[in-house]
Amino acid sequence: MDRQQRLVGYELLFRDGTRNAANVISDVHATASVIETMFAQHGVEQVLGEHFGLINVNEDLLMSDIIELLPARQIVLEILETVVVNNAIVERCAELKRMGYRLALDDVIAFDTGLQRLFPYLDIIKFDMAVIDAERVASIARSLGSHRPALLAEKIDKQTQFDACLKIGMDLFQGYYFARPVTLSGRRPSPSEQQLLRLLGMVIGEASDADILAGLKSSPELSVSLMRLVNSVASGLPIKIDSIPHALRILGRQKLQRWLQLLLFAHGSVPPGGGAPLTQLAATRGRFMELLAMELAAEQPALREKAFMVGLLSLLDVLLQQPLASLLEALHLADDVTQALLQRQGVLGRLLDAVCASEAGPDAVIDWEALNIDAERFNQCELDALAWAGALGQQRGNG
């Protein structure tokens, strides 16, 4: 994200399920796999939308022709810290810059003579804030002068870390700090959030259509927001919905429930560090879990709906800064959904564990045996979920 907490890019990582960690045969193999997946199965624009994508490159990949298959407009080449800077590397970076590529330097600890040779060609310098403190980064930034590349702080998992990096002038931030609430008792839900929670509870609790319609009519603003959302490209419906009764007839309870869940994130007031990235993460997580559930049990549509709900509601406490257990009391959830959310139990709990682990980055540990889904299908579901949430976000932004 940038300093205004707007989503600007993704890091595209390789994942292999032959053991409980990333089993990277070689950096070239790993990155080539990411490239192949994007092109052959999705297309870069579908995965990234309007954002840039960081791809790790070691010395061999940096010097190879594979790089030139990537669209310079959207891809940022992240040079790994293992690359030894020599004349050939400097010349290659200069060549790639002439071709229009952006370059990032990974895990900088000190800006030595070798790295200084790359300075004219760099667009982003990345600092791993788990191994370097803010004061050291500030010192390096001062030494680079005013005409420096953008400074990116990665592994930002807490609001306090974000605040510290913001204070010293970092430009970009990578991590899940907006999904790590500082407190779970910071505020009461706003009136609109309370209305959405009540409506969601009514739908889940199988209230009558008349009661649900009355609840929606009591908030014209929410009604308009819901109509915009369900008319988005993500609804998959061949006709436009032009009224709340029409929505109830055409959508049915399951889809209405889904869009109310999404609307809670898209519409609600969010805590510091939240905003659009939190909505994007919630939508991605819900769709990711739904797709994984389909992989496990395609013949059980009820499981996929529950999986979507678990993924989305797993961030409800972050959105509303309230304990999750108390928020769930009003929603009349099935026992297996509640147990998955609060204790990570059952099939849904295992799926949620895996999805959350995937968000932790390249060091994530996923129990593939317990998950019973191979890494290739897992990766495919994750990319599909990202594309789905990105399309939803673009449509919402255009609405």
Disulfide bonds with the S-S distance in Angstrom:
none
